[in-house]
Amino acid sequence: MGTGKDRSKSKIEKKILRTVKQTIATHRMLAADDSVLIAVSGGPDSVTLAHVMHTLNEEHPRRSAIAHLNHCLRQKDSDRDAEFVAELARRLNLPCYIEKKDVRHFQRSAHLSLEEAARKMRYGFFEEISARNGFNKIAIGHHSNDNAELVLMNLLRGSGPLGLSGIAPVRGGKIVRPLIQLKRSEIIDYIAEKKLLFVTDASNTDLSFRRNRIRHQLIPELEKAYNPAIIEALNRLATIMRAEDQWLENILSKDFNKCISVKGPDAVSIDLGRLERLAASAKRRIIRRAILSVKMDLRRITLAHIDAVLNLIDKSPAAGCLNLPDGIRVRLRSADLTINNRKSDASVSCDGSDGSAVIDYQYTIAPPGALFIQEARATIKLAELGADDLPDFNTIGKNLAFFDMDRLQFPLVVRNPRPGDRFSPLGVNGTQKVKKYFIDNKIPRPQRRLCPLLLNAGKIIWLAGHRIDNCVKVVSATRRILKAELLLA
């Protein structure tokens, strides 16, 4: 028989609480003696999380608190959000930890996208607060729509099984996501029925962000024209892929231990003789786990990067080197492959100065955004302009380029030159080899091999710092313009 409190709850609230309790039990998120730091931005998802966790605490008391990081990105709005969260914590009678951090400064110094910089600072803040105050769990408000969006975004990017595994309900035994089986529509219904206040972030509707285009354009179209239950389908795919990924990882544990030897806290070595005896899919997993062991996460490491390591092994001479995102370097020497974190070992170089081969690099970028290219010691920044904002071409330098944005498909690719590359230089009839362009324009050989190229749908559209391609030039009918800028370190 239900309690008086149970009978006072609405049908929607009972369903929400039932789903969250089931999620917590299924994934063993919380034990009776756990203490929980609840991450609250002030949006509807995190407000729902705070209220649901507070209700569960009334049934089974558990030490809890709220944490909020002010990213200082939206000036008064950011301060408003922090004040809102503080008031929410007061109403729920929960301790509240709020701090300010300059995310833009961190973004510039760490050469990250704004989204990635904010995420790193936010999770770092939660870890710091939890460690300082004795909380052993951190609750995050991700839900099933978030999971579906990530799976779809990774699918479009060409991710492997790990990328299609989506958002883990529990990560590292500490990060828990009690709302992961709730849909966004259920959260909105809960908020509306309980008349809960929340704050809104205008950037969540900005369609220049790929995640927002997937959320507001692609998924609604898929629901309307292809599968009304696309959210459930993508979440089901994530669950299947996560289980199979874990199963395969367990199978390969023995092979990993045979192939890998630890060279220090930030370096591992792979025995290529043992690796060579494995199937291609097993090789990818061994390399992925080796990178994970020195990087501590796999963010920004894609299937293309793993395949680049395999390509280094298969096609390079006896020595070679490859730069991966976030300071990871891969070095080939004879029958040994070393993966290390260059942030911890400044002596490691991939510039060819030690006689090793300089290996290809490749990244993706979409506007608005900035990409630091370690190999080229340069940054490429992208921004959208209106036709009225176009400057006089006679007054700009070679490090600025402008493109007809409606002719582009995002994300764009940034990579170094490869043999056989061709493009159609602006003002020139026909195509020309990139190598010939460099020779004709007397570009020194060391600069040629690392010069960033910007590609759209596999076609070169800009030799950064030199010339754009005819096919994307701005014309009188152009309405949206992409501005690209090359900044040398």
Residue pairs with C-beta under 8 A, 6 or more apart in sequence:
5 58
6 14
9 17
10 193
12 186
12 189
12 190
12 193
13 190
13 193
13 194
15 186
16 48
16 52
16 182
16 186
16 187
16 190
17 52
17 55
17 56
19 181
19 182
19 186
20 52
20 56
20 178
20 179
20 181
20 182
21 56
22 181
23 29
23 169
23 178
23 179
23 180
23 181
24 30
24 176
24 178
26 169
27 169
27 170
27 176
28 170
29 137
29 169
29 170
29 176
29 177
29 178
30 36
30 62
30 137
30 176
32 60
32 62
34 62
34 136
34 137
35 62
35 63
35 64
35 134
35 135
35 136
35 137
36 53
36 62
36 63
36 64
36 65
36 135
36 137
36 138
36 139
36 176
37 64
37 65
37 66
37 67
37 97
37 126
37 129
37 130
37 133
37 135
37 137
37 138
37 139
38 46
38 49
38 50
38 53
38 64
38 65
38 66
38 67
38 94
38 139
39 46
39 49
39 67
39 68
39 122
39 126
39 138
39 139
39 140
39 141
40 46
40 47
40 49
40 50
40 66
40 67
40 68
40 85
40 88
40 89
40 141
41 68
41 81
41 85
41 141
41 199
41 201
42 68
42 81
42 84
42 85
42 88
42 198
42 199
43 141
43 198
43 199
43 200
43 201
43 204
44 187
44 188
44 191
44 196
44 198
45 141
45 142
45 143
45 146
45 179
45 184
45 187
46 141
47 88
47 191
47 196
47 197
47 198
48 141
48 179
48 187
48 190
48 191
48 196
49 139
49 140
49 141
49 178
49 179
50 66
50 88
50 89
50 92
50 94
51 92
51 194
51 196
52 178
52 179
53 64
53 139
53 178
54 64
54 92
54 94
56 62
57 64
63 135
64 94
65 89
65 94
65 95
65 96
65 97
65 133
65 135
66 85
66 88
66 89
66 92
66 94
66 95
66 96
66 97
67 96
67 97
67 98
67 125
67 126
67 129
67 130
67 138
68 81
68 82
68 85
68 86
68 96
68 97
68 98
69 98
69 99
69 100
69 101
69 121
69 122
69 125
69 126
70 78
70 79
70 81
70 82
70 98
70 99
70 100
70 101
71 78
71 101
71 103
71 118
71 121
71 122
72 78
72 100
72 101
72 102
72 103
72 104
73 103
73 104
73 114
73 118
74 201
74 202
74 203
77 199
77 201
77 202
80 199
81 199
81 201
82 98
82 100
84 197
84 198
84 199
85 96
85 98
86 96
86 98
88 197
89 95
89 96
90 96
97 129
97 133
99 125
99 129
101 121
101 125
103 114
103 117
103 118
103 121
104 114
104 117
106 112
106 117
106 120
106 121
107 113
107 114
107 117
107 118
107 370
110 117
110 120
111 370
111 372
111 374
111 379
112 120
112 372
113 369
113 370
113 371
114 369
114 370
115 209
116 299
116 300
126 138
127 138
129 135
130 136
130 137
130 138
130 174
136 174
137 174
137 175
137 176
138 174
138 175
138 176
139 176
139 177
139 178
140 175
140 176
140 177
141 177
141 179
142 167
142 177
142 179
142 180
143 179
143 180
143 181
143 182
143 183
143 184
143 187
144 180
144 181
144 182
144 183
144 184
144 231
144 232
144 235
145 183
145 184
145 215
145 219
145 231
146 167
147 166
147 167
147 180
147 234
147 235
147 238
148 166
148 219
148 230
148 231
148 234
148 235
148 238
149 211
149 214
149 215
149 219
150 166
150 167
151 163
151 164
151 166
151 234
151 235
151 237
151 238
152 214
152 218
152 219
152 234
153 210
153 211
153 214
154 163
154 164
154 166
155 163
155 164
156 214
157 163
157 302
157 364
157 411
158 302
158 303
158 304
159 302
159 303
160 284
160 303
160 306
161 241
161 244
161 245
161 248
162 241
162 245
162 288
162 298
163 302
163 303
164 237
164 238
164 241
165 238
165 241
165 242
165 245
166 234
166 235
166 237
166 238
166 241
166 242
167 177
167 180
167 238
168 177
168 242
169 176
169 177
169 180
170 176
170 177
179 187
181 235
183 231
190 196
191 198
203 209
204 212
205 212
205 216
206 212
207 213
207 216
207 217
208 367
208 368
208 384
210 366
210 410
210 411
219 230
219 231
222 230
223 230
223 231
227 233
248 285
249 285
249 289
252 282
252 285
252 286
252 289
255 274
255 278
255 282
255 286
256 285
256 286
256 289
256 290
258 271
258 274
259 270
259 271
259 274
259 275
259 278
259 286
260 268
260 269
260 270
260 271
260 286
260 289
260 290
260 293
261 268
261 269
261 271
262 268
262 269
262 293
263 269
263 338
263 340
264 340
265 344
266 294
266 340
266 341
266 343
266 344
266 345
267 294
267 338
267 339
267 340
267 341
267 345
268 290
268 293
268 294
268 338
268 339
268 340
269 336
269 337
269 338
269 339
270 286
270 287
270 290
270 336
270 337
270 338
270 339
271 335
271 336
272 313
272 335
272 336
272 337
273 335
275 283
275 286
275 313
275 337
278 286
280 310
283 310
284 303
284 306
284 307
284 310
287 306
287 309
287 310
287 339
288 298
288 301
288 306
290 339
291 298
291 301
291 306
291 324
291 328
291 339
292 298
294 328
294 339
294 340
294 341
295 301
295 326
295 328
295 341
299 326
300 325
300 326
301 324
301 325
301 328
304 362
305 324
305 325
308 322
308 324
308 359
308 360
308 362
309 322
309 324
309 330
309 337
311 360
312 320
312 322
312 330
312 332
312 337
312 359
313 332
313 337
316 332
316 357
316 359
317 357
318 332
318 333
318 334
319 331
319 332
319 333
319 334
319 355
319 356
319 357
320 331
320 332
320 356
320 357
320 359
321 329
321 330
321 331
321 332
321 349
321 350
321 352
321 356
321 357
321 358
321 359
322 329
322 330
322 331
322 350
322 359
322 360
322 361
323 329
323 330
323 350
323 359
323 361
323 374
323 375
324 330
325 363
327 341
327 342
327 343
327 374
328 339
328 340
328 341
328 342
329 339
329 340
329 341
329 342
329 348
329 350
330 337
330 338
330 339
331 337
331 338
331 339
331 340
331 348
331 350
331 356
332 356
333 356
340 348
342 348
350 356
350 358
350 359
350 375
351 358
352 358
358 375
358 449
358 450
360 415
360 416
360 418
361 373
361 375
361 376
361 415
361 416
362 413
362 414
362 415
362 416
363 371
363 373
363 413
363 414
363 415
364 411
364 412
364 413
364 414
365 371
365 380
365 382
365 411
365 412
365 413
365 414
366 382
366 410
366 411
366 412
367 382
367 383
367 384
367 410
367 482
368 382
368 383
368 384
369 381
369 382
370 379
370 380
370 381
370 382
371 379
371 380
371 381
371 414
372 378
372 379
373 379
373 380
373 414
373 452
375 416
375 450
376 416
376 450
376 451
376 452
377 488
377 489
378 452
378 464
378 486
378 487
378 488
378 489
379 486
379 487
379 489
380 414
380 452
380 454
380 464
380 484
380 485
380 486
380 487
381 484
381 485
381 487
382 412
382 482
382 483
382 484
383 482
383 483
383 485
384 405
384 480
384 481
384 482
384 483
385 402
385 480
385 481
385 482
385 483
386 479
386 480
386 481
387 478
387 479
387 480
387 481
389 481
390 402
390 474
390 481
393 402
398 465
398 466
399 464
399 465
399 485
399 486
399 487
399 488
400 483
400 484
400 485
400 486
401 454
401 462
401 464
401 468
401 483
401 484
401 485
402 468
402 474
402 481
402 482
402 483
402 484
403 461
403 462
403 468
403 472
403 473
403 474
403 481
403 482
403 484
404 472
404 473
404 474
404 475
404 478
404 480
404 481
404 482
405 478
405 480
405 481
405 482
406 478
406 479
406 480
407 456
407 471
407 472
408 456
408 461
408 472
408 482
409 456
409 457
412 454
412 455
412 456
412 461
413 454
413 455
413 456
413 458
414 452
414 453
414 454
414 455
415 452
415 453
415 455
416 449
416 450
416 451
416 452
416 453
417 434
417 435
417 438
417 448
417 449
417 451
417 453
419 435
420 433
421 433
421 434
421 435
421 453
421 460
422 431
422 432
422 433
422 434
422 460
423 431
423 432
423 434
423 437
423 459
423 460
423 461
423 463
423 467
423 469
424 430
424 431
424 432
424 469
424 470
424 471
425 432
425 437
425 467
425 468
425 469
425 470
426 467
426 468
426 469
426 470
426 473
427 470
428 470
434 453
434 460
434 463
435 448
437 463
437 466
437 467
438 448
438 451
441 466
443 451
443 466
451 463
451 464
451 465
451 466
452 464
452 465
452 486
453 460
453 462
453 463
453 464
454 460
454 461
454 462
454 464
454 484
455 461
456 472
459 469
459 471
460 469
461 468
461 469
461 471
461 472
462 468
462 469
462 484
464 484
464 486
465 486
474 481
